[in-house]
Amino acid sequence: MNCRPHGGKPTVALWMLVALADVGIIATAAGPALVLLIIAGLLIAAGGVYAARSLGRRAPAPAKAEFRRRA
């Protein structure tokens, strides 16, 4: 018996569209001011995480070594 495998890309795309529609319905019910506040808070949090990760990854700068030739 040949049957289609479950969990293919079209199924995932369909569920992503359903999730996007749910977000739209919730945003409409909550009101534009609350949605803007939530988006602003998420952007600030994402910026803080990005800044913390980029500052944590920096390696200390190597000391500048000066080599002088002897005559």
N, C-alpha and C positions, 0 to 999 in steps of 0.2 A: 504494500500500500504506500503510495506516494502522497505525502501531505506537506503543507508549507511549514517551515520552521517558525516557531513563535519568537517574538521579540525582534523583528526585523526593523530596518530603518524607517519604513513608512509608519509603523506603529509608534515608534518613538517620536516621530514628527507630529503625528496626530495628538499624542498626549502633551507635547510641548504647546501646541495650539490651544488645547483645552486649558492648560495652566495659564497661558497668556490671557485667555478670555476671563478666567477666574480673577486674575490680578486686575483686569479692567473693571470687572463688576465690583470688586472690593473697593477700588479707588473711587469709583463713582459713588458708592454708598457712603464712603468715609468723608468725602468732600475734598475739594482741591487744596485748601489750606493745610489740612492734616497730611495729605499726600506729599505736598512740597516740604513740609517739616521732616517727614520720614526720609525722603530722598536726600535732603540736606544733611541729616544726621548720618545716613549711610555713607555719603561722600566724605564727610569729615572723618568718620571712623576708618574708611578705606585709605584716606590720605595719611592718617596717623600710623596705620599698620605699614604702609609703604615706606614712610619716613623712618620708622623704627627698624625695619628690615634693611634698608639701604645704609643706615648709619651703623648697624651691627655688622655688616659685611665688610666694611672698610678695613683694610690692613694698614698697620702703621707704616708711614713713609720711611723707606730706608735712609739711613744717615748718608749724607753726601760725603763721599771720600775724595780727598784731593791727593793726587799723586804728583810728586815733584821729581823731576829728573836731577840726578846729581851730576855735576860736571867733572 
